[in-house]
Amino acid sequence: MFCPGCGNAVTGGGRFCFNCGAELPVTRPTANAGNGHDEVTVERGAARGADPLVGCLVENKYRIEERIGVGGMGTVYRATRLLIGDQVAIKILHAEFVRDQEAERFRREAQAAARIKHPNAVSVYDFGVTPDGLLYLVMELVEGESLRQLIRARGPLEPATAVEITRQICAALEEAHHQSVVHRDVKPDNVIVRETPRGLRVKVLDFGVAKLRDVPVTTLTQAGSVVGTPHYMSPEQCLGEELDHRSDIYSLGVVLYEMLAGVVPFNSPISTAVIVQHVNQPPPPLRARNERVTPQLEWVVMHALEKRREARPETAAALAEEATAALEGRAPAGGASAEVMTAGVVWPRAASDEEEPTREAGQLAAARISGAQSAQTEVFRTPPSVSGAAIPVGLSAGHAAVRSRAGSGGRPLRLAAVAGLLLILLGGAGLVTMWQWPGGEGRVEGAAPEGKAGKETPASPETSREERGGKNDDAAPSREERAAPSSPPSGMAYVPGGAFTMGSDDGDPYERPAHRVTVRPFFIDKYEVTCEAYARFLRETNHPRLPLGWAGRSSPPGSSRLPVTGVTWDDAAAYARWAGGRLPSEEEWEFAARGTDGRRYPWGDDWRAGLANADAEGRTRGGVAEVGRYAGASPFGVFDMAGNAWEWTASRLDAYPGGRLPAQETGDLRVIRGGYWGGRSQYVTATYRGRVPRGDTQNIGNTGFRCAKEASP
């Protein structure tokens, strides 16, 4: 017998062609066939339309009624379960997959899906192989429309709708992850949404490319192979790395972005271009595409879309809680996520603080990295032609050095390949504005002045709102410590003092209201305190605490001219005393950053790419840069006051005169200024106020400092 569809010779009396899956003519014994081998041929399915399987029985248990969808691996049909009479869905593997390893992958789909018992996951009832060699999976039949259809029909969804759908998807994924199952293909096509009298009901479909982490798959997936849909794939999935549950969290972040924006964050007609974007480019600002999205909800999306898996929410449940909290205008409850977004971060807020939580999230995860985990791939974002160390996303210099040592081996070749691809795509253009190291060899900022090392001086001043002059008189240095304006200490800039307008009426609620402040003359470090200088402090004192990620009292290799980060407020204050200075008040810091003309950034009112290690520049670089590397100096010649690293100030968080804090704050919160390398331009202004508890020892991975000193008028 020959198949009427493909002409392939068929033996064995099967009902379907083993080559193309088409239904074969029916063969029956003739009435006078003595041995049962004489047969007559009856054509079936001729009147049933294009699909020959419609109307057929599957192992005398299921009758196929109609085709309802086609996926990458199989076709889905609505069928009747004959013994019960109810409706089910049957997925039949495409014929081209029957004879290769995809058949085993299909078998694993059944095993994986059957382990997941949850109202938001499609139930699997049966699995089998027909005598004809067709593989089938019997599942719960779900009524409704796909999330893809919903987005196409409505465009951007209401935030409340998007969050509710996300919450239910997270519930299904959380159950799957508890069963050691990674979906690996989370996308709108695999989500069914149905409106019920009780609200939306969401079902997650198709664990067809799921990976059971406890089942060896060496023979099923070749090294470097990529499974999934490019627009929704995580960076590690794009690179062909081993996946865990956090890949699903990234993919769901893409889905949430698409629900809120109506489009995916990364798009190109060329799939390889989409992959490169996932690996190397930050997502476009969500609120620029949908103003109804709150800053908190935008932060939740960007948190899920972190390039490094360690910087994303730890679990699907954590992502659901973050999204729900953002929608309800409250801090997330419990667990690491609450710690991430409330320790030193304004949450919730009427204006966006998404960059601060991102900073904290990366550091909380980085602190947990050890052993084999520290060898995971970092995305190489800085072209080889650009000198200077680039620190991986979310890591301080110390963390990066530890990871570099643990992760050496075969990684550099792949990282170089990614970098080379970037250089080719960008035509070899320089990605970073270069700035020569100030003064040639120069002085390492923050090094103790001659004769001051180890000398105990009064504690750093703490500014109250009643002392708008920018310092605490009780902590004023002695007359001998004052210096003449004409001869500032090495590495420091003279700020003459005066009156200026502090804050902004157009910014974050914590920046309001704008008000007049007068500061006294002072000196301030031109550059942030470096790792090299801080290591000298550690070696010459008995200071007990090391910065996050440091293994000893010497700066990690390659970090000497990077700003020290991962230090507490008390660490910074102790260093400042040792160096013969103090921490600047936030009034002093802002005046040094913007001067008297009310500029938004140290260099002027408009953001200019290449003048600071922040925004797209910082995200391309992927970490802190050498101090003074960027040319965006303030009116007083002070560098890196926008981006690179957050900077401690002496001041406690308090409302500005005539204003109030948007939310009740508790504990001894200290103000940090300047933003960090991963912050968007609107969050690295001279007026933006960050907040971190004084005693916090974990959520400080991108926080450093610079010193100030009293000066004569």
Secondary structure, DSSP 4 states (H G I P E B T S, - for coil): -B-TTT--B--S--SB-TTT-PBPPEEEE-TT-SSS--EEEE--STTS-S-TTTT-EETTTEEEEEEEEE-SSEEEEEEEETTT--EEEEEEE-GGGTTSTHHHHHHHHHHHHHT---TTB--EEEEEE-TTS-EEEEEE---SEEHHHHHHHHSSPPHHHHHHHHHHHHHHHHHHHHTTEE----SGGGEEEEEETTEEEEEE---TT-EETTS--TTTS-TT---S-GGG--HHHHTT----HHHHHHHHHHHHHHHHHSS-SS--SSHHHHHHHHHH-PPPPSTTT-TTS-HHHHHHHHHHT-SSGGGS-SSHHHHHHHHHHHHHTSPPPSHHHHHHHHTTS--S-SS--THHHHHHHHHHHHHT--GGGGGSPPP--S-TTS-S--PPTT--HHHHHHHHHHT-SSHHHHHHHHHHHHHHHTTT---S---PPTTTT---TTPPPTTTTT---PPPP---TT-TTSS-GGGPPPGGG-B-TTSPPTTEEEE--EEEEES-SSS-GGG-S-EEEEE--EEEESSPPBHHHHHHHHHHS----PPTT--SSSPPTT-TTSBP-S--HHHHHHHHHHTT-BPPPHHHHHHHHHTTTT-SBTTBSS--TTSSS-HHHHHHHTS---TT-S----TTS----SSSSEEEEEEEP-PPTT---SS---S-EEEEES--TT--GGGSSSS-EEEEETT-SSS-TTEE---EEEB--
